[in-house]
Amino acid sequence: MTLTFKNRATLALQHATPPELVDETIRASGFELGAEYPAEELRREEKVYASPDRQTVVRYAKDQYVRIDVLTIEAQSGKVVDQTVAKLREKLEFFEGMELKELADDPDLVHRCFGLRALAATLHASWVGAILSIQNAFKDERLEVRRIAMLCCVRLGWFTLAVVVRAAATREPDPELRADMEAVAKDLEETPHIPGRSPW
């Protein structure tokens, strides 16, 4: 399905939302399954649903890199996107934009890790708010949070994150993570994704 749309909203589903519930909710909202793509090295597992007139598409993807399930709603009209999001929200719990940044900045370990991973899975363009959240995560005393911050940089692939990762590596106390961060910074400098263009 190679349709191009002007408006898009990408939402992170609440952790452990049953795939059956997602599929049932999308279909009940008037969409039909149009295509399925298996997970590959540079492709997420994805199901693509379309409205009967093919003017609105819902993409249900499982991001294997940051372990987040996402919904992307695409349409020519922003109003249609908003209406579709509202309809899906009646049965599904998901987060977007500033909601995710608030979670990513939350000191609670579960909230912070989910928020960081979800930001990485849902953003399509470089956003200073996300960069600040990742910078702060690299300063967290918990190794798990710092490792997830690095994983987010890999997933996003923005060259603007190379300097963030390299600076964090200079103060990273864990030798294994520090070596990984240095390798990630080098990779971002040499083969970055272009901000505004999804690697998927």
N, C-alpha and C positions, 0 to 999 in steps of 0.2 A: 504494500500500500504506500504510494509515493505522493500523497497529497501534501500541499504546503499551506500552512495557516499563519495568520498574522498575530493571533492571540493565544497565549498559553499559560497554564498554571500547573506547577509541579508540586505535589504534596507527598509528605512522608507519612505512611500508614503507621498507626500505633503498633508497637512491637507485638509479634505473635498473632496478628489478625489472621484468622483462618482463610486460606485461599478460596475455599468454597463460598464463604460469605462475601468476599470481594467479587467473585464471578457472578454470584446470584444478584448482588446489588447493582452491578453494572448492567446486567441483562434486564433487571426489573425497571431500570431507568430508561429503557427503550433502545439499548444498543445491542448489536449483534457481533459475535466474534468473527473477525475478518481474516486474521492471520496469527500464526504462532511462530516464534523464533526461539530455538534452544540456546542455552548459554554457550558462548565461545570465548576465546581469550580476550577479544576486544568487543564483545557484545554481551549485554545482559540477557537473561531469559526474559522474554517479553510476549505478552498477548496484546493484540490490537483489536479494539472494538470500534464499530462505526455506527452512527445513526442511520436510519433508513435512507435519508437523502444524501448521505456521505458528506455532510457539511460539518459534522462534529465527530471527533475521534477521542477515545479514551485509551491510553496506553497503560497497561499494568505490568510493571517490571520488577524483577528481583535483582537488586544490585549485589552481586556476590562478593565484591571487594570490601564494602563497608557493612554488609549484612543488613540492608534496609530495603523494604519494599516500598515502591513509589507508584503514584498515579499521576499521569500527565494528561491534562485535558486541553485539547487544541480545537480552535474554531476561528472563523473569520471575524466573528463578533465577540468583543469582550463581554458583552452582556450575556451571551449564550454560555461563555465559559463560566461566569459567575453563577448563572442559574444551574448549570450542571454540577458545579462544586457544591452548591446548596442542597441539591437533590441527593447527591452521594453522601453528604454529611448527615443525612437523616438516619443512615444505618451504619456508617463507618466513622471511626475516629481517626483523624489525621491532623498533621501540623504543617505550617508553612511560614515562610518569611521570618518576621520578628518573633513569632512563637518559638521557632527553632533556635534563634539567637539567644533568647532568654533561657532556654534549656541548656544550650551550649555554655552559657556563663554561670549556670547554677552550680553551687559548690557540692551539691549532692552527687555522688559518684555515678549512679545510674542515670540520672537526668543529664549530667554533663556529657557522658559518653554517648548516649543516644542522640543528644542535640548536635554534637560534633559530627557524628556519622551521618545523620540525616541532612545536615547542611551540605556535606560533601556530595550526597546522593541527589540532591534536588536543585542545586545551583547550575545555571547555564551560562552565567557571565560573572566576571570578577566583581566582588562586592567587598568594600572596605570593612563592613561590619563583620563579615565572615573571617577576614584576615586578622582582625583584632581578636576575635574569639580564639582563633588558632594560636596566635602569639601568646595569649594569656594561658592557654592550655599547656604550652611548652614550659611554662613557669610553675605548673602544678607540681606539688611534691610527690604525687602518686605516679609511679612509673607507667601504669596502665593508661592514664590520661595522656601522658606525653607520647606514648607509642601510638595512641589513636590519633593524636594531632598530626603525627608524621604520616600515618596512613591516609588521613584526609588530604594532605598535600599531594600525595601520590595520586589519589583519586581525582582531585581537581586538576592537577597538572598545569596550573598557571605559572608562567615564568616569574611573575611578581612574588611568588612564594619561595623562590630559591634563596633570596637573601634572608627571609624569615627562618628557614630551616638551617641555613649555614650559621646564622647568629645563635640559634638555639643549641646547635651542636657544640659551640665553643664553651658552653657552660653545662653541658649534659654530663652528670656524674657516672651514668651507667656506660661502661665501655662498649658493650654490644650495641646498645641503642645509638650511641654516638657515631659508631662506624656506619650504621644503617642511615643515619641522618646525613652524614657527609656524602654517602653514595646517592641519596635521593636529591640532595642539593645539586650535585654534579649533573644528574640526569635532567633535572628541571632546567638547568642552564643550557644544556646541549640540545634537548629535544622537548621543548615545552609545548603544551597545547595553547592554542590561540584563545585569549579571553573572549568570551562571547560565542565560542563554538564548542559544543559538547563533543567529548571524545567518543560518544556513542552514536 
